[in-house]
Amino acid sequence: MSTENLSDQEAIEKLKTLVDKIDIGILCTYMPGSNKLHAIPMSRQEVDDAGNIWFLCSSESETYKNLESNKHVTLIFSDIKNYNFLSIDGHAEVSRDQERIEKILEQNERSLV
């Protein structure tokens, strides 16, 4: 198990490499008024240059509702074939950036063709 302490750009590049290879991660949010986890597999849409991992979810989903009341999240990525594992604790932000949402939806449509 690697416990490297990477800094700044080196850490972001390693994060991008791992998350892009693994793609599906488990996004854990916390239920309102509780310390119980809600865990759901999510496909990452993008890892940006700042190291932010972007996901797309419905404003009707339990994940979205949980994030409205508690921004703390845990992300878990696992590639057992290559023994790559990543666990990230952090805070999520809900974005309603319509331009970014449309870009992601467009990219997803192209990848299905």
C-alpha positions in Angstrom: 0.0 0.0 0.0 1.3 3.4 -0.9 1.0 6.2 1.5 2.9 8.7 -0.5 2.5 12.3 0.4 2.3 14.1 -2.9 2.0 17.8 -3.3 0.2 20.1 -5.6 0.5 19.2 -9.3 2.1 15.8 -8.7 -0.8 14.8 -6.5 -3.3 16.1 -9.0 -1.7 14.2 -11.9 -1.6 10.9 -9.9 -5.3 11.5 -8.9 -6.3 12.1 -12.6 -4.4 9.0 -13.7 -6.0 6.7 -11.1 -9.5 8.0 -11.4 -9.4 8.0 -15.2 -8.3 4.4 -15.3 -10.8 3.2 -12.7 -13.8 5.5 -13.8 -16.5 4.0 -11.5 -16.2 5.0 -7.8 -18.4 4.7 -4.8 -19.6 8.1 -3.7 -20.6 8.1 0.0 -22.8 10.9 1.3 -24.4 11.3 4.7 -28.1 11.1 5.3 -29.7 14.2 6.8 -29.7 14.3 10.6 -27.7 11.0 10.7 -24.2 9.6 10.6 -25.4 6.8 8.3 -23.8 6.5 4.9 -25.5 6.5 1.6 -23.2 4.8 -0.9 -23.7 4.7 -4.7 -21.5 3.8 -7.6 -20.9 6.8 -9.8 -19.0 7.3 -13.1 -16.7 10.2 -12.9 -17.3 12.7 -15.7 -14.1 14.7 -15.4 -11.1 15.3 -13.2 -10.3 19.0 -13.9 -6.9 20.7 -13.7 -7.4 21.6 -10.0 -8.1 17.9 -9.1 -11.8 18.3 -8.7 -13.8 15.2 -9.6 -17.0 15.9 -11.4 -20.1 13.7 -11.2 -23.6 14.1 -12.7 -26.6 13.3 -10.6 -30.3 14.2 -10.6 -31.7 16.9 -8.3 -34.3 14.3 -7.4 -31.7 11.7 -6.2 -31.0 10.8 -2.6 -27.4 11.7 -3.2 -28.3 15.3 -4.2 -30.7 15.6 -1.2 -27.9 14.4 1.2 -25.4 16.9 -0.3 -27.9 19.7 0.3 -27.7 19.1 4.1 -24.1 17.8 4.5 -21.3 18.5 2.1 -18.9 15.9 3.5 -18.2 13.0 1.1 -16.0 10.0 0.8 -15.0 8.6 -2.6 -13.7 5.1 -3.0 -12.1 3.8 -6.2 -10.9 0.2 -6.6 -9.1 -1.5 -9.4 -8.5 -4.9 -8.0 -7.0 -6.3 -11.2 -4.0 -3.9 -10.9 -4.1 -3.5 -7.1 -4.9 0.3 -7.3 -7.1 1.7 -4.6 -8.0 5.3 -3.7 -10.0 6.7 -0.8 -10.7 10.4 -0.7 -12.4 12.3 2.1 -13.6 15.8 1.2 -16.4 18.3 0.7 -18.7 18.4 -2.3 -20.2 21.4 -4.0 -23.4 21.2 -6.0 -23.0 23.0 -9.3 -25.9 23.9 -11.5 -23.6 25.2 -14.3 -25.9 24.5 -17.3 -23.0 24.9 -19.8 -20.9 22.2 -18.0 -23.9 19.9 -17.7 -24.7 20.1 -21.4 -21.0 19.5 -22.2 -21.0 16.4 -20.1 -24.3 15.1 -21.5 -23.0 15.7 -25.1 -19.7 13.8 -24.3 -21.7 10.9 -22.9 -23.9 10.8 -26.0 -20.9 10.7 -28.3 -19.2 7.9 -26.3 -22.4 5.8 -26.7 -22.2 6.0 -30.5 
